[in-house]
Amino acid sequence: MTVRVLAAGDSFVLPALLAEELRAHVDADLHITELALPWPDVPFGPVAEVKEASGSEDAIIEALQGVRICVTQMAPITERVLRACPDLELVAVGRGGPVNVNLEAATALGVAVTSTPGRNATATAEHTIALMLAAMRRIPQVHGDLAGGTWRGDYYRYDSVGLELEGRTVGLIGYGAIGSRVARIANGFGARVVVHDPYVDPAALDGIAEQVDLPDLLAQSHVVSMHARVTPETTGMIGAAELARMPHGGVLVNCARGSLVDYDAVCDALESGRLFAAGFDVYPEEPIPAGSRLLRTEGIVMTPHLAGASRETAHNAARITAEEVARFLNGKPLQHCQNPAVLRA
């Protein structure tokens, strides 16, 4: 029996990648329709009641007629879409969480939803280290001068040279799939790693890092890197008081979520010299508003929320979703199901 599948990709997780991995992992007769969504050439945003989606409800409804399985990264799977597509049984989302799916409606209508946690863990960890090094050695600043035709010999002045990672203490707030990878890489540079994560299994530290409370982490760490989830407790957890606990001339890196940090406090700390540098991939508002202090405060290295963007991430997303489709069609338990009650019904 032929299984109809929609591979609704975009310019990052390509429809062709989704289709390729489906054919490689699913031992079934598949009829795959490929659909290209406009992200990232057109920014994602809310579509009806779901957030961070790309494309229109009408286009998805049309493409999903008679389809049992939808594999996507950004398609808006709203209540309207779900009700208009009664043949749909599984939505496999190639993201850490299915924020583009109305999970409550999917559960009520008996549609299983899966995601791909960890797909970008390596990419984000490596990007975190890259931001650390770029900020500590002021690479963007010196590159900009040199590209502009100025050879700045004065950068060899003691008060202008950068910092080394070896021998310093790196504090990680959060020790999940990304934080644990950052710890291993930092160890390879010869750094000491301390961690604050109330949920970490001590056995997972395995001699790589030492668990401490947050005040101790801040007091000990020359570099602090954010890897926590956003909760009411963690929102704004790094502000002026916390930055003041860090050793003078420290470095802050955030590739997690912008709401974890008070960015005005960071700018104040950079301007006063309390912080040496900062590296950011995420922000309170994205894109960064034209008048933001982040754009005029010296010592900040910035990238536009692409820490998790690598070719490997795209392949991982396609592969993990395809593996979930294979399990679903073979009647095996799904590894990343977001609404397991559907499968028990």
N, C-alpha and C positions, 0 to 999 in steps of 0.2 A: 504494500500500500504506500503510495506516494505521500510524503509529508511536506506540506507547503510552509516555507520559512521566509520571513522578511529579514534581510540584512540591511538595516537602516544605519549606515555609517556616516562618516563626515570626512573632512579633509585631514584629520589626524588618524582616527581609527577607520581606515578606508573600508568601504563596502566590500571591495575585493579581498581585503585581509579577512574580514568576517566570513566571507564565502569560502575562502581557501581553507581556513581552519575548520569550518563545519565539514567540508568534504574530507579533511584529513582525519577527523576524530569521530565522526558519526557514521556508524555502519547501518545506514538506512537509505532508502530511495528518497532523496530530497529534491524538491523543486524550489530553488532559491531565487527570490527576486531581490535585486540590489537597488537600494535607494540612497542617494547622496543628499545629506542635510547640509545646510549652509555654514555651520560652525567650522572653523573659527573665523572665516572671512566675514561673517556676520555674527556679532556677539550673541551669546546665549542670554536668556533672561526668562522671566516668568511667562508661562503660557497657561491661561486659565488658572487653575488652582495649583499647578505644580511649578517649581522653580528650577532655574538652570537648565532650560530645555531649548532645543533648536528645531525649527520647522513649525508647520501649522497643523492644527488638529485635522483639518479637512484633508490635507495631503496624506497624513498617516492613516486616517480612516479609509481612504480610497485604496492605499497600498495594502492594508490589512484584511481586505475582504477575502474570506475563505482561507485565511492563514491561521495555522495552529500555533506557530512559534515566532516570536519577534526577538531578534538579537540586535541590540543597539547600544549606543552610548548616550545619545542626547534626545532621542525622539520623545515628544510629549505624550505620555501615556496617562491621559486624564480620565475622569469618570465618563465624560462624553465619548471619548475614544473607546474605552472599554465596553460601554453599553452598545456602541455601534458595531462592535466586532465580536459577535457571539461565538465564533469558532476559535478564538484565541484561548490558549491553555497555559502558555508560558511566556514570560518576558524576561530575557536574560540581558542584564544591563552591565556594560563593560566599564563600570566605575566602582569606586570604593563603597558607595551607597547609592541606592536608587532614588535620588532626589527628584528625578524627572518623572516619577511614577506616583500616582495616587494609590498608595499601598492599601489604604482602608477600602477603597472601591474595588481594587483588584482582589482583595481577600473576600469581600462580600460577594463578588461575582465568580469566585472559584478559579482565579488566574494566579498561578504561582509566579513569584518574582525572585530572581537571584541577582547577585552582584559579584564584583571581582575585587575583594579586599586584598591589598598587598601588591596589586598589579604594578604600582609605581614606586614601591618602597626603595628599590636600589637607586632609581633615578633621583628620587628626592634626597636620599642620604648623600649621594655623590655631589649633588648640587649644593647641599648644606655645607659640605666641606669646601667646595669651590668658593662659596660666598665667604666662609671664614678666612680662607687664604687670601682672597682678593681684597677683603677689608683690612686684614692685618698687614698686608704688604702694599696697600693703596694702589693696586694695579690699575684700576680704571682711571684714577687721577693722573698717574704718571704716563699711562698710554695716551690719554687725551692731550697732555702737553707735548709729547713726542710727535704724535700725529699732526699736531698743529705747527710743527717745525721748531719747537723749543726744546733744547737739550738742557735739562735742569740738573746741573751738577750739584746744586745746593741740596738736593734730596739726600746727599750723603751726610748732611749735618745730623748730629746725634738726635736732635729734637724733631727731625723729619723722617728718619728711617723707620721701617716697619718692625713688626714683631714676629717671632718664631712660634710655631705650635709645639715643637719638641720641648719637653720639660715643664710645660704649663698645665694647669688644671682646667679641664673642660667640663662644665656642668650641663647635664641634659635634663630638661624638665619634660618627662615622658620617656618611656622605654619600650615602646611597641615595636612594630616591624621596622619603622624608620629609625627611631632612636637607637635601637640595638645595633643596627648597621653603622650608624654614625659612630657609636662607641668603638666598634671594631676597627674602623678606619682611623679614628683618632689615636687608638692604641698603636697602630702601625706607624704613626708619625712620632711616637714616643711621648704622647700626652698621657697624663693621669686623668681618668674619667670618674666623675661622681654623678649620681642619678637621684632625682626626686620623682618617685612614681608610687603612690600608695597602693597600686594594684599589681605591682610587679612581683613575680615569684622570685624569691632570693636565689633559687637555683639557676634562674635564667641569667643572672649576672656572671656566674661561672668564672670569677677572677678577672673579668673584663672591666667591671665597674664596681663602685662602692655605693650603697644606698645611704642617703643622708636626708635630713629634713630640709625644707626649702630655705630657711634662714642660713643654715650651715652651707648649703650649696652656693648661695649667693656670696657669702663671705669668703669662700675658698676659691671660687672660679674666676679665672682670668677671661674665659670665654663662656658665655651662657647661650645655649641653643634651645629653642622652643620646639617641643614635639608632643604637646598635650592636646587632647580633644577640647572643644569648646563646651563648657557646661556653665551653669550659674556660678559655680565655685571658681572656675578658671578664667572667666571673662574679666579682663583688666587686671590679671594677677601680677603683671609686671608694670609697676608705675614708679613714681619718683622715690618712694620710700624703699622699694626693692632695689632700684638702681644704686641708691646711696649705700647699700650694704656691700656692693661689689668692690673689689680692689680698685683703686684709682687707676684709670687708663685701661679699663676692661673693654670687652667687645661683646655685643649682643647680636644674635642671628635668629631670624624667624622665617621659617619655611612652612609653618603649620597653619595658623589662622590669624588674621589681622586683629581680631577682637581680643586676643590674649594679652595685648600690649598697649599701654598708653603711649602713643607715638609723639605726642607733644612733650611728654616727660623725657623721651629719648632725645628729641631735638634739644631740649634744655640741657641735658647731660652732655651732649656732644659740644654744644656751644660753650659750656663752662669748662670743658676739658675733663670732666669726670669720666666720660667714655672716650676711648681712643677712636673707635669706629663702630659701625653697625652694618649688617647685611640683611636685606629684606627681600622676600619674594611675594609676600602677602601684605594687605593693607586694610585699614578700616573701611575705605571706600575704593572700589575698583570700577573703571580706571581712576587713577589718582587725580583729584581735582587740580585745575591749573594753578590755583593759589596756594596749594599745600606747602607747608614748611618743609616737607620731605624733599621737595624739589630744589630748595635753596640752602639747606643745611649741609655744610661740608662734613665729609667723613662717612657718608652713607653710600653703600653699594646696593643697587636696586636691579631686580629683574621682574618682568611683568607676569607673575603667577604662572611660571612655567617650570618650576623645579621638578615636577613629575613628568614632564614632557620629554620623552626619548622614543626612538624607534622601537626599542625593546618594550617600552610600556604599551605601545600600540599593539605589538604582537602578543604580549601577555594578556591584554584585555580580550583580544580575539580568541586566543587559545583557551582561556579559562571559561569564557562563555560557551565555546563549542563543547568543552568537556562537560559542562552542566547540561547542555542539550542532549548529549549522548547518554548521560545518566538518566535524564528524564524519560527518554524514549525507551530505555532498557529497564525501566521500573526500579532503578537503583536510587538510594537516598541522595538528595542534592546536598552539596557541601556548603553552599552559601545562600540557602533559601532565606528570604526575609519574612516570609509569612508561612511557616511550616504547618499552620493549622489547615491550610488548603489541602495539603497532601494527606493529612489524617482524616479528612472528611470522607 
